[in-house]
Structures are given as C-alpha cells and as structure tokens.
C-alpha cells in the first residue's frame, strides 16, 4: 500500500511539473517582430525640418496621374491639378500615363511618375491597337 501511494505521489509531482513547464515554455519562445508592409515609409511621415528663416522649396513631385474618358489630372505635391489647371506658377498642359508636362514662364517641365524606370515598347505593343499608354489618339 505504501509503495502504491509513493508511486501515486511521484506521478502527481511529475504531472504538476509537466503542467508548469508547459505554461512556462511560451515565455522562452520569442518571435521576431515583423515590419508592417502597409505602413508608409519613414520619409513620408518624418517631420520636415526647415533650416533658417526661408526654407528652400523642394522640387515638384508627381504623385499620381488620373486619366478617364472625361478627365485628365495629376496629383502634384498633394494637390489635384486638372488639365489646364495651375499649380504655383505653372500650367498643366499635357497628361500621359507615365508623365505630365508643366508649362512655366521659363519653359516646359516634364514630371515623370516613375523617374527611375525606363519604359520600352515591345513589337507587340507597337502593332496591337488595343495597347495604349494613356495618350490621346
């Protein structure tokens, strides 16, 4: 009888230790924190530091191009500019799928949507009538 009680006590202690180790195991398992892929880059959300009394104005940035049957517009520095509309001292005179043209008193200025990307047309794109780049026909 004493031997049976001893085995039962050992089994109970074993079960308690196993349960406690099961609860403590997640404490020792750490996962790497993953970056949120939908979070905007830091450069967008970082505060702008202006030096001196008059800050140097950054170059105009083309952020988006809007083309439909009834509308041609561009978003430049966060402002929606319709074709023929004005931003600062420039008039939006041309809107294409990859770039827009601003006319200033100093001449024409081309703003590319993706300035680091070189777009080349393949033979199929040149000959197929349904493929366009958003230009008016």
Protein Blocks (a to p, Z undefined) as FASTA:
>chain_A
ZZmmmmmmmmmmmmmmmmmmmmmmmmmpccdddddfkbccfklmpccddehjbdcddddd
dfbdcddfkbccddeehiacdehiaehjbccfbdcfkbccdddfkbccdddfblmbccdd
dfklmmmmkbcghiaZZ
